[in-house]
């Protein structure tokens, strides 16, 4: 969904203020540069606040999951400019889903999971 008038986009692009990179294109560049380097790490206590053991993923492992999830969403009928709300704790799947949805042009709203623990 592009809400900015085309003449403003053209003007800002010509001035070098805006580019053509997307979140997904920047992610692919990072994968190409750093494929086997570790990129996402869960908190060691992940299994205390959500399911699953803590995960440590390289850029290439993330890309594999991003592509898989993007295909799942696309096959389920999601298309460019559809809107999705994500609410997950701060785990690797949050970043993976965000990138996967952005790959197919989905508009994403994040609702952050706030711990029920309050410290005074």
SEDREN-312800 format. One record per residue (C-alpha): residue number from 1; x, y, z. Coordinates in steps of 0.02 Angstrom, whole numbers. Layout:
SEDREN-312800
  fike      c1      c2      c3
   NUM       X       Y       Z
...
//
This chain:
SEDREN-312800
  fike      c1      c2      c3
     1       0       0       0
     2      81     161     -57
     3       1     315      18
     4     133     440     -35
     5      97     533    -197
     6     205     477    -344
     7     276     652    -371
     8     341     654    -191
     9     416     480    -210
    10     504     536    -369
    11     567     696    -288
    12     632     609    -131
    13     713     471    -233
    14     800     594    -349
    15     866     689    -197
    16     935     526    -127
    17     825     533      27
    18     733     374     -19
    19     798     217    -101
    20     723      60    -171
    21     782     -61     -38
    22     652    -159      57
    23     666    -251     222
    24     674    -414     125
    25     806    -353       2
    26     915    -294     147
    27     890    -462     231
    28     943    -556      73
    29    1098    -445      62
    30    1141    -490     242
    31    1117    -675     204
    32    1231    -663      53
    33    1366    -575     155
    34    1353    -675     317
    35    1261    -836     277
    36    1338    -952     406
    37    1359    -822     542
    38    1241    -828     690
    39    1103    -700     674
    40     960    -737     796
    41     970    -806     972
    42     828    -841    1091
    43     839    -800    1275
    44     907    -948    1373
    45     744    -956    1473
    46     630    -963    1320
    47     544   -1121    1383
    48     492   -1028    1541
    49     381    -902    1448
    50     334    -994    1287
    51     349   -1166    1209
    52     507   -1237    1137
    53     689   -1241    1180
    54     798   -1088    1146
    55     857   -1078     966
    56    1015   -1008     886
    57    1002    -977     699
    58    1120    -923     561
    59    1068    -806     421
    60    1049    -954     303
    61     940   -1050     426
    62     830    -897     448
    63     815    -876     259
    64     757   -1056     242
    65     620   -1027     372
    66     573    -857     300
    67     549    -932     128
    68     448   -1077     200
    69     332    -963     299
    70     312    -842     153
    71     255    -989      46
    72     134   -1048     180
    73      55    -875     194
    74      49    -854       5
    75     -30   -1026     -19
    76    -158    -980     114
    77    -213    -832       8
    78    -118    -686      85
    79     -68    -553     -43
    80      18    -385     -55
    81     -65    -250      52
    82    -160    -376     160
    83    -147    -334     343
    84     -87    -450     482
    85     -68    -423     669
    86      73    -519     753
    87      78    -545     940
    88     222    -652     998
    89     348    -644    1138
    90     525    -592    1092
    91     577    -755    1010
    92     663    -794     845
    93     496    -834     761
    94     442    -653     781
    95     583    -591     669
    96     561    -737     548
    97     374    -704     526
    98     401    -517     508
    99     526    -542     367
   100     421    -680     285
   101     266    -570     282
   102     363    -421     217
   103     432    -530      76
   104     257    -545       3
   105     208    -365      39
   106      98    -391     191
   107      66    -242     304
   108     115    -295     480
   109      60    -227     647
   110     156    -288     798
   111      76    -305     968
   112     215    -333    1090
   113     198    -466    1221
   114     229    -388    1390
   115     283    -499    1532
   116     167    -513    1680
   117     314    -485    1796
   118     326    -309    1864
   119     475    -247    1960
   120     460    -101    2081
//
